């Protein structure tokens, strides 16, 4: 889907003529020119429907939160603090949707072939990580507020509980970072490079791990480094997760 509109985008093509118009619009963009020239109209319909369902699902999530929130506010069921929280979450949901559009837009641009000669059109890994990260933040805030409202506040301050809380927060932070690193793997197609573990192409440490300059770029733009760090983080999650 190369066009985005909050309301008009809800309606998919119905007639064969509308499908052909949508397909012809897609042909104007780099992804078709560089990658998908083999696509037929039926093939296009198959990939279109997945993006369409994703966008409809995103709108449904927004409606599922905003409409009840407005109703509860009007009925006086929410105190001032919950009204502010509902407004904040509603704004974050709208911003997350904007990030989704901003992410998709990056995939409709010509790749930087001067810097990456073998690059193909793809969404920005930075924008993909921001889109995914904002979703995790929204979910985390909702879960935290829900638990606050449902469970009583208990004073369990002792050494064992404090230690468990520390490792729980550590595990939560690592899971969040690992999820974001997964977005960079997806954005760079880094998962296609190596299919063996623990060695990568018979090497414990890939030779091209720090090939980019300056060094920090490797962790965000070098597919080898991105895949390597994601693998390490994934296993760190298991070691840091507290067990009872």
C-alpha positions as CSV (number, residue, x, y, z in Angstrom):
1,X,0.0,0.0,0.0
2,X,1.7,3.2,-1.2
3,X,-1.0,5.6,-0.1
4,X,-2.1,6.4,3.5
5,X,-5.2,8.1,4.6
6,X,-6.8,7.8,8.1
7,X,-10.3,7.4,6.7
8,X,-10.1,6.7,3.0
9,X,-7.5,3.9,3.6
10,X,-10.1,1.8,5.4
11,X,-11.7,0.9,2.1
12,X,-9.7,-1.6,0.0
13,X,-10.1,-1.9,-3.8
14,X,-13.1,-3.9,-4.9
15,X,-13.4,-3.9,-8.6
16,X,-10.8,-5.3,-11.0
17,X,-10.3,-1.7,-12.3
18,X,-9.6,-0.4,-8.8
19,X,-7.1,-3.2,-8.2
20,X,-5.3,-2.4,-11.5
21,X,-5.1,1.3,-10.5
22,X,-3.7,0.4,-7.1
23,X,-1.1,-1.9,-8.8
24,X,-0.1,0.7,-11.4
25,X,0.4,3.1,-8.5
26,X,2.7,0.6,-6.8
27,X,4.7,0.2,-10.0
28,X,5.9,3.8,-9.7
29,X,7.9,3.0,-6.6
30,X,11.4,1.6,-6.2
31,X,10.3,-1.7,-4.5
32,X,8.6,-2.8,-7.7
33,X,11.3,-1.5,-10.0
34,X,14.2,-3.1,-8.1
35,X,12.7,-6.2,-6.4
36,X,9.2,-7.1,-7.5
37,X,9.0,-6.7,-11.3
38,X,7.9,-10.3,-11.6
39,X,4.7,-9.6,-9.6
40,X,1.4,-10.3,-11.3
41,X,-1.8,-8.6,-10.2
42,X,-2.8,-11.7,-8.2
43,X,0.6,-11.6,-6.4
44,X,0.1,-8.0,-5.6
45,X,-3.3,-8.7,-4.1
46,X,-1.7,-11.2,-1.7
47,X,0.9,-8.8,-0.4
48,X,-1.5,-5.9,-0.3
49,X,-4.0,-7.7,1.9
50,X,-1.4,-8.3,4.7
51,X,-0.5,-4.6,4.8
52,X,-4.2,-3.7,4.7
53,X,-5.1,-6.0,7.6
54,X,-2.1,-4.5,9.6
55,X,-3.4,-1.0,9.1
56,X,-7.0,-1.9,9.9
57,X,-5.8,-3.7,13.1
58,X,-3.9,-0.6,14.1
59,X,-7.0,1.6,13.7
60,X,-9.1,-1.0,15.6
61,X,-6.7,-0.8,18.5
62,X,-7.0,2.9,18.6
63,X,-10.8,2.8,18.5
64,X,-10.9,0.0,21.2
65,X,-9.1,2.3,23.6
66,X,-10.2,5.8,22.7
67,X,-14.0,5.2,22.4
68,X,-14.4,3.6,25.9
69,X,-12.0,6.2,27.4
70,X,-14.2,9.0,26.1
71,X,-17.4,7.3,27.3
72,X,-16.0,6.7,30.8
73,X,-14.8,10.4,31.0
74,X,-18.2,11.6,30.0
75,X,-19.9,9.4,32.6
76,X,-17.5,10.6,35.3
77,X,-16.1,7.2,36.0
78,X,-12.5,8.4,35.8
79,X,-10.7,10.7,38.3
80,X,-8.4,13.4,37.1
81,X,-5.3,11.2,37.2
82,X,-7.0,8.5,35.0
83,X,-8.2,11.2,32.6
84,X,-4.7,12.4,32.1
85,X,-3.5,8.9,31.7
86,X,-6.2,8.1,29.1
87,X,-5.3,11.3,27.2
88,X,-1.6,10.4,27.3
89,X,-2.2,6.8,26.0
90,X,-4.6,8.1,23.3
91,X,-1.9,10.5,22.1
92,X,0.8,7.8,22.2
93,X,-1.5,5.5,20.1
94,X,-1.9,8.3,17.6
95,X,1.8,8.9,17.5
96,X,2.5,5.2,17.1
97,X,0.2,5.2,14.1
98,X,2.1,8.2,12.7
99,X,5.4,6.4,13.2
100,X,4.0,3.5,11.2
101,X,3.2,5.8,8.3
102,X,6.6,7.4,8.6
103,X,8.2,4.0,8.6
104,X,6.4,2.8,5.5
105,X,7.2,6.1,3.7
106,X,10.9,5.3,4.1
107,X,10.5,2.1,2.1
108,X,9.0,4.0,-0.8
109,X,12.2,5.9,-1.5
110,X,15.1,5.0,-3.8
111,X,17.9,3.2,-1.9
112,X,21.3,4.9,-1.4
113,X,23.2,2.9,-4.1
114,X,26.2,5.2,-3.9
115,X,26.8,4.2,-0.2
116,X,25.4,0.6,-0.4
117,X,25.8,-0.7,-3.9
118,X,23.8,-3.9,-3.2
119,X,21.1,-2.2,-1.2
120,X,17.4,-2.8,-2.0
121,X,14.4,-0.7,-1.1
122,X,13.4,-1.3,2.5
123,X,11.9,0.6,5.4
124,X,14.4,2.4,7.6
125,X,15.5,0.2,10.5
126,X,15.5,3.2,12.8
127,X,11.9,4.0,12.0
128,X,10.9,0.3,12.3
129,X,12.6,0.2,15.8
130,X,10.8,3.4,16.8
131,X,7.4,2.0,15.6
132,X,7.9,-1.3,17.5
133,X,9.4,0.4,20.6
134,X,6.5,2.8,20.9
135,X,4.1,-0.2,20.8
136,X,6.0,-1.9,23.7
137,X,5.9,1.3,25.7
138,X,2.1,1.7,25.3
139,X,1.6,-1.9,26.3
140,X,3.9,-1.6,29.3
141,X,2.2,1.5,30.5
142,X,-1.3,-0.1,30.2
143,X,-0.1,-3.2,32.0
144,X,1.5,-1.2,34.8
145,X,-1.6,1.0,35.3
146,X,-3.9,-2.0,35.2
147,X,-1.9,-3.8,37.9
148,X,-1.8,-0.7,40.0
149,X,-5.6,-0.5,39.9
150,X,-6.3,-4.2,40.4
151,X,-3.7,-5.1,43.0
152,X,-3.2,-3.6,46.4
153,X,0.1,-1.9,47.3
154,X,2.0,-4.2,49.5
155,X,5.0,-3.3,51.6
156,X,7.3,-6.2,51.1
157,X,10.7,-4.5,51.5
158,X,13.3,-7.1,52.4
159,X,16.5,-8.3,50.9
160,X,15.0,-11.2,48.9
161,X,12.2,-9.2,47.4
162,X,14.5,-6.3,46.5
163,X,16.8,-8.7,44.7
164,X,14.0,-10.3,42.8
165,X,12.7,-6.8,41.8
166,X,16.1,-5.9,40.6
167,X,16.5,-8.9,38.4
168,X,12.9,-8.5,37.1
169,X,13.6,-5.0,36.0
170,X,16.9,-6.1,34.5
171,X,15.1,-8.8,32.5
172,X,12.4,-6.4,31.4
173,X,15.0,-4.0,30.2
174,X,16.9,-6.7,28.3
175,X,13.7,-8.0,26.7
176,X,12.9,-4.5,25.5
177,X,16.4,-3.9,24.1
178,X,16.3,-7.4,22.4
179,X,13.0,-6.6,20.8
180,X,14.4,-3.3,19.4
181,X,17.5,-5.1,18.1
182,X,15.1,-7.6,16.4
183,X,13.6,-4.6,14.6
184,X,17.1,-3.7,13.2
185,X,17.5,-7.4,12.2
186,X,14.2,-7.2,10.3
187,X,14.9,-3.8,8.8
188,X,18.3,-4.8,7.4
189,X,17.3,-8.4,6.4
190,X,20.2,-9.4,8.7
191,X,18.6,-12.7,9.5
192,X,19.4,-13.9,6.0
193,X,23.2,-13.7,6.4
194,X,24.0,-16.6,8.7
195,X,21.9,-19.7,9.6
196,X,24.3,-21.4,11.9
197,X,24.9,-21.0,15.7
198,X,26.9,-20.5,17.8
199,X,29.4,-20.0,15.0
200,X,28.7,-17.7,12.1
201,X,30.2,-19.0,8.8
202,X,32.5,-21.2,10.9
203,X,33.7,-18.1,12.9
204,X,33.1,-17.3,16.5
205,X,33.5,-13.6,15.8
206,X,32.6,-12.7,12.2
207,X,35.5,-10.9,10.4
208,X,33.2,-8.0,9.2
209,X,31.8,-7.4,12.7
210,X,33.2,-3.8,12.9
211,X,33.6,-3.1,9.2
212,X,31.8,0.2,9.2
213,X,33.3,3.6,10.3
214,X,32.6,5.2,12.7
215,X,32.3,2.1,14.9
216,X,28.8,2.9,16.4
217,X,27.3,2.6,12.9
218,X,28.0,-1.2,13.0
219,X,25.4,-1.7,15.8
220,X,22.6,-0.1,13.7
221,X,23.6,-0.4,10.1
222,X,25.9,-3.4,9.7
223,X,23.7,-6.5,9.2
224,X,26.4,-8.8,10.6
225,X,26.8,-6.9,13.8
226,X,23.1,-6.4,14.1
227,X,22.5,-10.2,13.8
228,X,25.4,-11.0,16.1
229,X,24.3,-8.6,18.9
230,X,20.7,-9.8,18.6
231,X,21.8,-13.4,19.2
232,X,23.8,-12.4,22.2
233,X,21.0,-10.3,23.7
234,X,18.5,-13.2,23.2
235,X,20.6,-15.5,25.3
236,X,21.3,-12.8,27.9
237,X,17.5,-12.6,28.4
238,X,17.4,-16.2,29.5
239,X,20.2,-15.8,32.0
240,X,18.8,-12.6,33.5
241,X,15.2,-13.9,33.9
242,X,14.5,-14.5,37.5
243,X,13.1,-18.0,38.5
244,X,11.2,-19.0,41.5
